[in-house]
């Protein structure tokens, strides 16, 4: 299920990849070159990986002097991309200043870097903004995203002043100064854009101080950081925009002195300890953005945890740093190379690490999620979400459990509230299916027909049907006991869908004819799902009909979907272990 959101426009993918390299990865989190625990060794490996990547990155640069985009980089569809051009400059600078790189002080690399800077400057509008061709034009937020790789490149250059840079510094200064003017007045689309822009202004101000930069940041900060009491940012985008926001807040705190922002970063990092699946992935099922259900490891959090472990001398944060180093392939930490090369303090010794918590019940009331962990098993209970439960056991993943009923085209269950009684979480929902009476004479329009002109709310309701659903979820020693109670019209078809990650094997089930990757449980029996060496067992089943795609329900999940079925009023009571 978590793989279906990964087909994004290439230039946007490149951006998010560079911000937090594992965001778009569909590979198991243990795949790839092992990350060294020693940071000097890690730096050497990252430099080698960057050199390897450069060969392909340079192929994305326009080198035809007759092209209007001469020097700029293009995406997989040959569409020009200022953001990708910015990351090309960053990658080139990483190799150019690294003595271990085979491109160290390369004249060709300097030429291509200067060419890219000129190409980027040509893409900048007179007002200082740039375009994200796929969707945003004269975009201040996307301009902000270009500043981070450029600022890191500029910072690396300043740290290695003894090298020759030719015209590159003056070209970069022109771009950054025009960008500062635009970022000081431009608007945003989303909550995180405010902090992306503010962090970018903090970077520019560190190079070319100007009171208007801080004044603009003060304007955005006056709105206060959009973080709830649980420590979750408004967009709940754990795999993409949360790491982006943390990075931006660090830059504002570090470069402009807004040290109060460290409290918000701490709140988020403290919460994130409990958002780690047993297999090392970050919990994304409660996200409000495009990373919802996406497979993503913890690599995007390495920068913030490493920085705050050093800043606070916090052994818990050190523990997460070590956890990421031990569980994430080094390819997914490539974005850290420019940080290491521009800030040697990141190599300071960390406090003695504390292991991550692996036994807890955490109810994040404001974030609409409860997180449960017992060893290699973890669960999420969700409200205000069509998925109400997930269950991970090692590498075996039950990515979603959903309930639907053929109730007036609106029977997809989504709990309206969650309560906790002891160790039991109770999800509930009540919806109605009315019919409508003729309009009173005084409400019938004099001209034209009534149905299209008068809202249905003006009609008296009759024969109102009610669907009341309650779900009880209790965890004991890693086993989930789930009871679903559906009280609705007699003979109302009800279907329970359990979506297991593609790539595993379901056993003791019947194939649902006519639908790919769909299976029916056998009434009164159990079913198992195996992925690698881990197995999840579900029992006992209720199966009274074979209708799985109910009218008004959401489409089948992109998973190995296993179904139980019944007629209301009814109950499902089963365990998952």
C-alpha angles and dihedrals in degrees: 000000000000093000099065096080096056098088099094133148106286099238092052089047090052090052096051092041091057094045092052112357100207096054094097099032119123093183123109109269093244095055122111141026111345114250111243116237092216109079094213089056089046090052091052091050092047091052090052091049091049091052090052092048093050093069091063095035092058090055088066093061122098107236097169105112090207093059118103085222095052109162097010125111127243134208131238090284092050091252115145114252125192089190093053089046089055092053091047088057091049093050092047092050092050091059096038094059098038115095089202092058121096086224095056109146090349112172090211092053091049090049093050092045092051089046090053091049091052091047090051092049089053089054092054114099122230089257090058097251129117135209130250092207094204094064121332128069126191083007121183095186093052089047086055091054090055092055097066098063091038092049091050090049091049090048091051088050092052091049090054100043092152091074126086116253102167113195094345098097095052092048091049092048090055092051095045095047093050088046090052090055091051095043089052092063109018128107136232142227104207139029095256092052089072091061095040089056093044093049090049090052090050089056094048091046090054089060102033110018117214127163092224091066093059091040090058092047088051089055092055094042090053086073089061127231113295097235124133126221089265091060097254122134118231097259093048086213097157096169100044124009101029092065088043091053093047090051091049093049091050090053092050092047094045101041103030101031099246091146093163086074089071087073091061092047090050091051091054095044091048090053093045092065085075096046095072118110118222089253093055099260124130116248108253102161094100096049120127093204140065094288092070107134092359118145107242134154129217098267094108090065096054095093096050096043092046093047095046093044088059095039095048098027085231117169092199091060089046087055091058091047090055091044091055092046090051097044108032125073112242091240087071091057096055090111088068094066097085090046092053092046094049101038117041091182088078086073093061116119115274123225115264104286125246115213118251117261112263101174119058151113110218121178109196096192097179092048096050094237140102119203123205126184132180113169110294092356125082134170139192124207112196138192129193086029133103087227108067100177143022129185126195124186111180106299093344110098130192093192099185144005115198136176129206139174130192090244113149092311093294104079099119102124117238115163117238094202143006125215130184122218111178106309093337124099115206121202119190142180137175121192133170137220111200135177121219132234128217116283118260111255093250091060097050110103117241092225124046132359121313105227097066097041105042120062115242089237087074091066125087113248125229140174088027112191122203132209115194118184129184127179123192118198123186128175123207122174093333095315120115119213112198127188119186118192117190118187111184143115114327114266093019106153113236128189131191116202124200111192114203122189115268115255098050131099128248118205136193092025136117123238115247103231118235097015125088119233092006124129137179123219118231113249112261094002138100133250130203133206120199127193116176105317096334124095133193120199126202123191151211108009131209112207119166102147139016102230108121105158099062122193109266094016124121116264118272115284117256088248142088091285120205119192140206118186139194145149124253136283086050150123136225115199118176145136132238118203 
